[in-house]
Amino acid sequence: MRRVDILVIGGGIAGVSAAARFAQRSETILLERESALGYHSSGRSATFYHFGIGDDAVRGLTAASRHFFANPPGGEELPPLWQTKSAMFFATAETMDQLTALETEMRRFSDNISQVGPAEMQAIVPVLKVGTGGAVAGLVDTGGRKLDADLLLQANARALRAAGGEIHFHAGVTGIAHDGSDWIVDTVEESYAARIVVNAAGAWADEFAAIAGVRPLGLIPLRRTIIGFDPPQGLDVSDWPFLKTVFDDGFYMLPDAGRLLASPMDVTPSPACDAQPEDYETALAAWRVEEATTLSVDRIALKWAGLRSFVADKVPTAGFAPDAPGFFWLAGQGGYGLQTSPAMALAAEALLFDLPWPELLREHGVEPRQIRPERLYV
């Protein structure tokens, strides 16, 4: 049996970014069931950094992560983890109240917000329908950024290994139990005895808690679909922003490698699984793009789906389980796992090692009570 101080279950962005920090202080091993990091949700995200989602805690975590993305450890040897890309959020006449509320919330965390009218929006995205039945007002956030998910995963993996940590692939967990002093974790090939188990298993986090006899958080995995299609021949979309409706029954769209990616922002409950796109959500994505723009989605070139897991208040969770000493939660990243991962890793390090709360988090209004699991057991 392999003995280790900290065992992290899950090789998505939450697990690998936190493990990279843990390994600087204690022996750490990361277990990943698949053959690569970020195989599920982390590798299937639109990977866009913006302040248009979440509550104040999520936006604070997003703001606190900015420094890491702009100045990653070993950054001189790495390509940039992000690229400048504005975001534009728009409302119809019926949803202006939602745009007003969003502006108030976003301005608390960004100085890069400006209002735009129909003519300005159409100048930015020429295919957007404006006026009656279309977009009537919008917000532009020039502080938006397109993240590189693979580079982010690999940068954290490199930092983890540089600190002496290990990543074990094809290490699906088959059992978790406490023997009175350590957590015994069995995988398909090896068993481990760990002082601390970090449950960063994404959509499977509650299932692993149940195996370990730990009270679940009440995670709800929700499927989200993305399609990719070619713009009309001769139309340069590279400078278009990340475009998103302020209302839920809408869509988002952004340029990527010469194509346009779009999502109907579906939130379909799903069991934890290797999510696949369904025909209805795929068609819905194309239909919503065509309803809001003059584009015609004649052929879907690619499509995929991923799971976004939320707890009741939709805020990511980190901290020791109240009912299981040495069992540490790092779950519920929802649709903002990538853009909040540096701040969540910093928070997890402070909570796991009982360190003073980081000033960077406090500066952006993030406090331990907002993310600790105790809040979910009231």
LUMVO-728654 format. One record per residue (C-alpha): residue in three letters; x, y, z negated. Coordinates in Angstrom, 2 decimals, m for minus. Layout:
# LUMVO-728654
+-----+---------+---------+---------+
|   r |       u |       v |       w |
+-----+---------+---------+---------+
| ALA |       X |       Y |       Z |
...
+-----+---------+---------+---------+
END
This chain:
# LUMVO-728654
+-----+---------+---------+---------+
|   r |       u |       v |       w |
+-----+---------+---------+---------+
| MET |    0.00 |    0.00 |    0.00 |
| ARG |    1.36 |    3.41 |    1.01 |
| ARG |    1.38 |    5.92 |   m1.84 |
| VAL |    0.96 |    9.62 |   m1.06 |
| ASP |    0.04 |   12.71 |   m3.04 |
| ILE |   m2.51 |   14.22 |   m0.60 |
| LEU |   m4.43 |   12.30 |    2.05 |
| VAL |   m6.41 |   14.35 |    4.58 |
| ILE |   m9.16 |   12.55 |    6.51 |
| GLY |   m9.90 |   14.16 |    9.86 |
| GLY |   m7.70 |   15.61 |   12.58 |
| GLY |   m9.91 |   18.45 |   13.72 |
| ILE |   m8.82 |   22.04 |   13.27 |
| ALA |  m10.02 |   22.14 |    9.64 |
| GLY |   m7.97 |   19.12 |    8.60 |
| VAL |   m4.77 |   19.85 |   10.51 |
| SER |   m4.60 |   23.56 |    9.59 |
| ALA |   m5.13 |   22.84 |    5.89 |
| ALA |   m2.72 |   19.87 |    5.94 |
| ALA |   m0.04 |   22.13 |    7.42 |
| ARG |   m0.30 |   24.35 |    4.34 |
| PHE |   m0.60 |   21.48 |    1.85 |
| ALA |    2.55 |   19.82 |    3.21 |
| GLN |    4.62 |   22.84 |    2.23 |
| ARG |    3.82 |   22.08 |   m1.41 |
| SER |    3.27 |   18.33 |   m1.64 |
| GLU |    3.60 |   15.08 |    0.30 |
| THR |    0.73 |   15.02 |    2.80 |
| ILE |   m0.55 |   12.50 |    5.34 |
| LEU |   m3.30 |   13.26 |    7.85 |
| LEU |   m5.48 |   10.40 |    9.10 |
| GLU |   m7.15 |   10.65 |   12.51 |
| ARG |   m9.36 |    7.89 |   13.90 |
| GLU |   m8.83 |    8.88 |   17.53 |
| SER |   m5.68 |    9.00 |   19.65 |
| ALA |   m5.43 |   12.80 |   19.62 |
| LEU |   m6.19 |   15.79 |   17.42 |
| GLY |   m9.42 |   17.68 |   17.99 |
| TYR |  m11.04 |   14.85 |   19.93 |
| HIS |  m14.56 |   15.75 |   18.81 |
| SER |  m15.89 |   19.20 |   17.85 |
| SER |  m12.59 |   21.12 |   17.81 |
| GLY |  m11.79 |   20.12 |   21.36 |
| ARG |  m15.30 |   20.85 |   22.68 |
| SER |  m15.76 |   24.43 |   21.57 |
| ALA |  m16.00 |   27.54 |   23.71 |
| THR |  m13.08 |   28.69 |   21.51 |
| PHE |  m14.05 |   32.35 |   21.37 |
| TYR |  m13.15 |   34.64 |   18.47 |
| HIS |  m15.84 |   37.21 |   17.71 |
| PHE |  m18.00 |   38.69 |   14.95 |
| GLY |  m21.36 |   37.94 |   16.51 |
| ILE |  m22.12 |   34.83 |   14.44 |
| GLY |  m22.35 |   33.88 |   10.79 |
| ASP |  m22.95 |   35.89 |    7.63 |
| ASP |  m20.60 |   38.21 |    5.75 |
| ALA |  m18.57 |   35.29 |    4.39 |
| VAL |  m18.03 |   33.86 |    7.88 |
| ARG |  m17.18 |   37.27 |    9.31 |
| GLY |  m14.76 |   37.87 |    6.43 |
| LEU |  m13.05 |   34.55 |    7.13 |
| THR |  m12.90 |   35.47 |   10.81 |
| ALA |  m11.33 |   38.85 |   10.05 |
| ALA |   m8.82 |   37.28 |    7.66 |
| SER |   m7.74 |   34.80 |   10.36 |
| ARG |   m6.78 |   37.48 |   12.83 |
| HIS |   m3.21 |   37.94 |   11.56 |
| PHE |   m2.42 |   34.22 |   11.98 |
| PHE |   m3.63 |   34.14 |   15.58 |
| ALA |   m1.68 |   37.28 |   16.45 |
| ASN |    1.45 |   36.20 |   14.56 |
| PRO |    1.52 |   32.38 |   14.24 |
| PRO |    4.41 |   30.73 |   12.37 |
| GLY |    7.17 |   30.07 |   14.87 |
| GLY |    5.31 |   32.36 |   17.23 |
| GLU |    8.45 |   33.39 |   19.09 |
| GLU |    8.68 |   29.86 |   20.46 |
| LEU |    4.95 |   29.51 |   21.26 |
| PRO |    2.73 |   30.92 |   23.96 |
| PRO |    0.05 |   33.25 |   22.52 |
| LEU |   m2.72 |   31.42 |   20.67 |
| TRP |   m5.27 |   33.82 |   22.13 |
| GLN |   m5.90 |   36.16 |   25.04 |
| THR |   m7.65 |   39.53 |   25.01 |
| LYS |  m11.26 |   39.14 |   26.11 |
| SER |  m14.11 |   41.49 |   25.17 |
| ALA |  m17.48 |   40.22 |   24.00 |
| MET |  m20.82 |   41.71 |   25.01 |
| PHE |  m24.07 |   41.00 |   23.15 |
| PHE |  m27.33 |   42.07 |   24.75 |
| ALA |  m30.98 |   42.41 |   23.83 |
| THR |  m34.26 |   42.54 |   25.70 |
| ALA |  m36.92 |   45.08 |   24.79 |
| GLU |  m38.52 |   42.51 |   22.45 |
| THR |  m35.29 |   41.81 |   20.54 |
| MET |  m33.90 |   45.30 |   19.94 |
| ASP |  m34.32 |   44.88 |   16.18 |
| GLN |  m31.93 |   41.94 |   16.27 |
| LEU |  m29.35 |   44.01 |   18.15 |
| THR |  m29.63 |   46.80 |   15.60 |
| ALA |  m29.14 |   44.35 |   12.74 |
| LEU |  m26.18 |   42.74 |   14.49 |
| GLU |  m24.50 |   46.09 |   15.03 |
| THR |  m24.78 |   46.94 |   11.35 |
| GLU |  m23.26 |   43.60 |   10.36 |
| MET |  m20.45 |   43.68 |   12.92 |
| ARG |  m19.35 |   47.21 |   12.12 |
| ARG |  m18.52 |   46.14 |    8.57 |
| PHE |  m15.72 |   43.98 |    9.98 |
| SER |  m14.65 |   45.58 |   13.25 |
| ASP |  m13.88 |   49.09 |   14.47 |
| ASN |  m14.04 |   47.95 |   18.09 |
| ILE |  m17.84 |   48.02 |   18.51 |
| SER |  m19.56 |   50.33 |   20.99 |
| GLN |  m23.13 |   50.63 |   22.28 |
| VAL |  m23.83 |   50.22 |   25.99 |
| GLY |  m26.91 |   50.83 |   28.09 |
| PRO |  m28.27 |   49.04 |   31.16 |
| ALA |  m26.01 |   50.77 |   33.70 |
| GLU |  m22.88 |   50.17 |   31.64 |
| MET |  m23.78 |   46.51 |   31.08 |
| GLN |  m24.33 |   45.95 |   34.76 |
| ALA |  m21.02 |   47.62 |   35.54 |
| ILE |  m19.33 |   45.16 |   33.18 |
| VAL |  m21.26 |   42.08 |   34.37 |
| PRO |  m22.67 |   42.94 |   37.82 |
| VAL |  m24.97 |   39.90 |   37.95 |
| LEU |  m26.79 |   40.73 |   34.69 |
| LYS |  m30.46 |   41.62 |   35.13 |
| VAL |  m31.26 |   44.88 |   33.34 |
| GLY |  m34.34 |   46.94 |   32.69 |
| THR |  m37.88 |   45.57 |   32.52 |
| GLY |  m37.73 |   41.88 |   31.66 |
| GLY |  m33.96 |   41.96 |   31.40 |
| ALA |  m31.22 |   43.42 |   29.21 |
| VAL |  m32.02 |   46.90 |   27.89 |
| ALA |  m29.15 |   47.51 |   25.44 |
| GLY |  m25.97 |   45.89 |   24.29 |
| LEU |  m22.90 |   45.95 |   22.11 |
| VAL |  m19.34 |   45.56 |   23.37 |
| ASP |  m16.64 |   44.28 |   21.02 |
| THR |  m13.22 |   44.92 |   22.53 |
| GLY |  m11.66 |   42.98 |   19.64 |
| GLY |  m12.90 |   39.67 |   20.99 |
| ARG |  m10.34 |   37.02 |   21.93 |
| LYS |  m10.28 |   33.76 |   23.89 |
| LEU |   m8.57 |   31.15 |   21.71 |
| ASP |   m6.47 |   28.28 |   23.01 |
| ALA |   m7.79 |   25.33 |   21.00 |
| ASP |   m5.10 |   22.88 |   22.08 |
| LEU |   m2.24 |   25.27 |   21.31 |
| LEU |   m3.82 |   26.03 |   17.93 |
| LEU |   m4.08 |   22.34 |   17.07 |
| GLN |   m0.53 |   21.63 |   18.20 |
| ALA |    0.92 |   24.66 |   16.41 |
| ASN |   m0.57 |   23.42 |   13.14 |
| ALA |    0.56 |   19.86 |   13.82 |
| ARG |    4.09 |   21.08 |   14.40 |
| ALA |    4.01 |   23.09 |   11.17 |
| LEU |    2.71 |   20.02 |    9.31 |
| ARG |    5.50 |   17.80 |   10.60 |
| ALA |    8.14 |   20.49 |   10.03 |
| ALA |    7.11 |   20.54 |    6.35 |
| GLY |    7.57 |   16.77 |    6.10 |
| GLY |    3.93 |   15.80 |    6.60 |
| GLU |    2.76 |   12.95 |    8.80 |
| ILE |   m0.10 |   12.38 |   11.24 |
| HIS |   m1.37 |    8.82 |   11.63 |
| PHE |   m3.51 |    8.21 |   14.73 |
| HIS |   m5.89 |    5.28 |   15.30 |
| ALA |   m6.41 |    5.39 |   11.53 |
| GLY |  m10.16 |    5.08 |   11.18 |
| VAL |  m11.21 |    4.94 |    7.53 |
| THR |  m13.05 |    1.77 |    6.53 |
| GLY |  m13.22 |    2.21 |    2.76 |
| ILE |  m12.75 |    4.82 |   m0.01 |
| ALA |  m12.84 |    3.99 |   m3.72 |
| HIS |  m11.37 |    5.32 |   m6.98 |
| ASP |   m9.43 |    2.86 |   m9.12 |
| GLY |   m9.36 |    5.03 |  m12.23 |
| SER |   m6.20 |    6.90 |  m11.34 |
| ASP |   m5.95 |    7.14 |   m7.53 |
| TRP |   m8.16 |    7.17 |   m4.49 |
| ILE |   m7.71 |    3.97 |   m2.50 |
| VAL |   m8.36 |    4.59 |    1.19 |
| ASP |   m8.41 |    1.70 |    3.62 |
| THR |   m7.97 |    2.13 |    7.36 |
| VAL |   m8.01 |   m0.41 |   10.17 |
| GLU |   m4.26 |   m0.93 |    9.86 |
| GLU |   m3.09 |    0.30 |    6.45 |
| SER |   m4.19 |    1.15 |    2.91 |
| TYR |   m3.22 |    4.25 |    0.94 |
| ALA |   m3.25 |    5.28 |   m2.71 |
| ALA |   m3.62 |    9.05 |   m3.04 |
| ARG |   m3.91 |   11.44 |   m5.96 |
| ILE |   m6.13 |   13.71 |   m3.83 |
| VAL |   m8.35 |   12.88 |   m0.86 |
| VAL |   m9.36 |   15.77 |    1.38 |
| ASN |  m12.57 |   15.08 |    3.27 |
| ALA |  m12.22 |   17.03 |    6.54 |
| ALA |  m14.14 |   14.50 |    8.62 |
| GLY |  m16.50 |   16.97 |   10.33 |
| ALA |  m19.85 |   15.44 |   11.22 |
| TRP |  m18.84 |   12.27 |    9.34 |
| ALA |  m17.92 |   14.04 |    6.08 |
| ASP |  m21.15 |   13.16 |    4.24 |
| GLU |  m20.89 |    9.54 |    5.39 |
| PHE |  m17.40 |    9.22 |    3.93 |
| ALA |  m18.57 |   10.86 |    0.70 |
| ALA |  m21.33 |    8.26 |    0.41 |
| ILE |  m18.79 |    5.45 |    0.92 |
| ALA |  m16.68 |    6.98 |   m1.86 |
| GLY |  m19.68 |    7.29 |   m4.20 |
| VAL |  m19.54 |   11.11 |   m4.05 |
| ARG |  m22.66 |   13.25 |   m3.81 |
| PRO |  m23.06 |   14.45 |   m0.19 |
| LEU |  m23.24 |   18.13 |    0.73 |
| GLY |  m26.33 |   17.78 |    2.92 |
| LEU |  m24.49 |   18.29 |    6.19 |
| ILE |  m26.59 |   18.52 |    9.34 |
| PRO |  m24.76 |   17.82 |   12.63 |
| LEU |  m26.27 |   19.75 |   15.54 |
| ARG |  m25.50 |   19.02 |   19.18 |
| ARG |  m24.44 |   21.88 |   21.44 |
| THR |  m24.05 |   21.62 |   25.22 |
| ILE |  m21.76 |   23.47 |   27.63 |
| ILE |  m21.81 |   23.39 |   31.42 |
| GLY |  m19.28 |   24.69 |   33.93 |
| PHE |  m20.10 |   25.96 |   37.40 |
| ASP |  m18.43 |   27.88 |   40.20 |
| PRO |  m19.30 |   31.55 |   40.75 |
| PRO |  m20.27 |   32.68 |   44.25 |
| GLN |  m17.37 |   32.56 |   46.68 |
| GLY |  m15.38 |   35.77 |   46.64 |
| LEU |  m16.75 |   36.98 |   43.29 |
| ASP |  m13.95 |   37.60 |   40.78 |
| VAL |  m15.27 |   36.85 |   37.29 |
| SER |  m11.93 |   36.85 |   35.46 |
| ASP |  m12.53 |   40.24 |   33.81 |
| TRP |  m16.04 |   39.45 |   32.66 |
| PRO |  m16.52 |   39.37 |   28.89 |
| PHE |  m17.92 |   36.66 |   26.69 |
| LEU |  m21.62 |   37.36 |   27.25 |
| LYS |  m24.19 |   36.36 |   24.62 |
| THR |  m27.83 |   37.04 |   23.82 |
| VAL |  m28.65 |   38.31 |   20.34 |
| PHE |  m31.68 |   36.01 |   20.21 |
| ASP |  m31.50 |   32.27 |   19.54 |
| ASP |  m33.46 |   31.02 |   22.56 |
| GLY |  m30.88 |   32.48 |   24.89 |
| PHE |  m27.44 |   31.55 |   26.15 |
| TYR |  m23.80 |   32.53 |   26.23 |
| MET |  m21.49 |   32.59 |   29.22 |
| LEU |  m17.79 |   33.25 |   29.72 |
| PRO |  m15.20 |   32.91 |   32.48 |
| ASP |  m12.67 |   30.10 |   32.17 |
| ALA |  m10.02 |   29.05 |   34.71 |
| GLY |  m11.95 |   30.43 |   37.68 |
| ARG |  m15.29 |   28.95 |   36.61 |
| LEU |  m18.09 |   30.13 |   34.39 |
| LEU |  m18.96 |   28.20 |   31.25 |
| ALA |  m22.45 |   28.50 |   29.81 |
| SER |  m24.40 |   27.09 |   26.88 |
| PRO |  m28.12 |   27.25 |   26.08 |
| MET |  m27.06 |   27.51 |   22.43 |
| ASP |  m28.96 |   24.29 |   21.69 |
| VAL |  m29.15 |   23.12 |   18.09 |
| THR |  m30.42 |   19.55 |   18.41 |
| PRO |  m30.08 |   17.42 |   15.24 |
| SER |  m27.89 |   14.39 |   15.87 |
| PRO |  m26.30 |   11.56 |   13.95 |
| ALA |  m22.52 |   11.75 |   13.67 |
| CYS |  m21.33 |   10.36 |   16.99 |
| ASP |  m19.28 |   10.95 |   20.11 |
| ALA |  m21.78 |   13.50 |   21.40 |
| GLN |  m22.71 |   13.46 |   25.07 |
| PRO |  m24.67 |   16.07 |   27.07 |
| GLU |  m28.34 |   15.34 |   27.63 |
| ASP |  m30.11 |   16.13 |   30.90 |
| TYR |  m32.59 |   18.52 |   29.30 |
| GLU |  m29.97 |   20.74 |   27.61 |
| THR |  m27.82 |   20.68 |   30.75 |
| ALA |  m30.74 |   21.89 |   32.87 |
| LEU |  m31.72 |   24.41 |   30.20 |
| ALA |  m28.26 |   25.99 |   30.32 |
| ALA |  m28.52 |   26.47 |   34.09 |
| TRP |  m32.09 |   27.80 |   33.85 |
| ARG |  m31.28 |   30.39 |   31.17 |
| VAL |  m28.31 |   31.67 |   33.21 |
| GLU |  m30.54 |   32.03 |   36.26 |
| GLU |  m33.29 |   33.76 |   34.25 |
| ALA |  m30.94 |   36.41 |   32.84 |
| THR |  m28.70 |   36.95 |   35.87 |
| THR |  m28.80 |   36.90 |   39.66 |
| LEU |  m26.56 |   33.83 |   39.69 |
| SER |  m27.75 |   30.55 |   41.15 |
| VAL |  m26.34 |   27.41 |   39.53 |
| ASP |  m26.44 |   25.16 |   42.57 |
| ARG |  m24.00 |   22.57 |   41.26 |
| ILE |  m22.84 |   21.78 |   37.74 |
| ALA |  m19.14 |   21.00 |   38.04 |
| LEU |  m18.63 |   19.80 |   34.47 |
| LYS |  m20.58 |   19.33 |   31.27 |
| TRP |  m19.94 |   18.23 |   27.73 |
| ALA |  m21.42 |   18.33 |   24.24 |
| GLY |  m20.08 |   18.54 |   20.73 |
| LEU |  m21.42 |   18.52 |   17.17 |
| ARG |  m21.49 |   21.58 |   14.93 |
| SER |  m22.03 |   20.60 |   11.29 |
| PHE |  m23.70 |   22.97 |    8.83 |
| VAL |  m24.57 |   22.93 |    5.14 |
| ALA |  m27.70 |   24.69 |    3.86 |
| ASP |  m26.26 |   28.23 |    3.79 |
| LYS |  m24.20 |   27.71 |    6.98 |
| VAL |  m20.94 |   28.74 |    5.28 |
| PRO |  m17.84 |   26.51 |    5.50 |
| THR |  m17.10 |   24.63 |    2.28 |
| ALA |  m13.81 |   23.97 |    0.46 |
| GLY |  m13.15 |   22.77 |   m3.06 |
| PHE |  m13.11 |   19.79 |   m5.38 |
| ALA |  m16.34 |   17.81 |   m5.71 |
| PRO |  m17.89 |   18.52 |   m9.14 |
| ASP |  m18.70 |   14.83 |   m9.61 |
| ALA |  m15.46 |   13.24 |   m8.39 |
| PRO |  m12.02 |   14.37 |   m9.63 |
| GLY |   m9.45 |   14.44 |   m6.84 |
| PHE |  m12.05 |   14.41 |   m4.05 |
| PHE |  m11.71 |   17.66 |   m2.10 |
| TRP |  m14.28 |   18.92 |    0.39 |
| LEU |  m13.28 |   20.74 |    3.59 |
| ALA |  m16.42 |   20.60 |    5.70 |
| GLY |  m19.35 |   22.43 |    7.27 |
| GLN |  m17.36 |   24.61 |    9.67 |
| GLY |  m20.40 |   24.97 |   11.92 |
| GLY |  m19.77 |   26.84 |   15.15 |
| TYR |  m16.89 |   28.91 |   13.78 |
| GLY |  m14.32 |   26.30 |   12.75 |
| LEU |  m11.60 |   27.47 |   15.12 |
| GLN |  m11.95 |   31.19 |   14.52 |
| THR |  m11.99 |   30.80 |   10.71 |
| SER |   m9.45 |   27.97 |   10.40 |
| PRO |   m6.43 |   30.01 |    9.22 |
| ALA |   m8.43 |   31.70 |    6.47 |
| MET |  m10.11 |   28.45 |    5.43 |
| ALA |   m6.73 |   26.71 |    5.24 |
| LEU |   m5.46 |   29.53 |    3.03 |
| ALA |   m8.53 |   29.22 |    0.81 |
| ALA |   m8.23 |   25.44 |    0.64 |
| GLU |   m4.57 |   25.71 |   m0.41 |
| ALA |   m5.46 |   28.10 |   m3.23 |
| LEU |   m8.32 |   25.93 |   m4.50 |
| LEU |   m6.48 |   22.62 |   m4.21 |
| PHE |   m3.31 |   23.80 |   m5.98 |
| ASP |   m5.11 |   26.17 |   m8.40 |
| LEU |   m3.28 |   29.21 |   m7.05 |
| PRO |   m4.31 |   32.87 |   m7.43 |
| TRP |   m6.99 |   33.76 |   m4.90 |
| PRO |   m5.27 |   35.19 |   m1.79 |
| GLU |   m5.45 |   38.95 |   m1.53 |
| LEU |   m5.96 |   38.67 |    2.24 |
| LEU |   m9.28 |   36.90 |    1.63 |
| ARG |  m10.36 |   39.31 |   m1.08 |
| GLU |   m9.58 |   42.29 |    1.18 |
| HIS |  m12.16 |   40.95 |    3.64 |
| GLY |  m14.80 |   40.24 |    1.01 |
| VAL |  m14.31 |   36.46 |    0.76 |
| GLU |  m14.56 |   35.08 |   m2.78 |
| PRO |  m14.23 |   31.46 |   m4.04 |
| ARG |  m17.91 |   31.24 |   m5.08 |
| GLN |  m18.97 |   31.69 |   m1.45 |
| ILE |  m17.24 |   28.54 |   m0.23 |
| ARG |  m16.90 |   26.21 |   m3.24 |
| PRO |  m19.18 |   23.14 |   m3.13 |
| GLU |  m20.83 |   23.88 |   m6.48 |
| ARG |  m23.10 |   26.42 |   m4.78 |
| LEU |  m24.78 |   23.61 |   m2.85 |
| TYR |  m25.73 |   21.54 |   m5.89 |
| VAL |  m27.96 |   24.11 |   m7.63 |
+-----+---------+---------+---------+
END
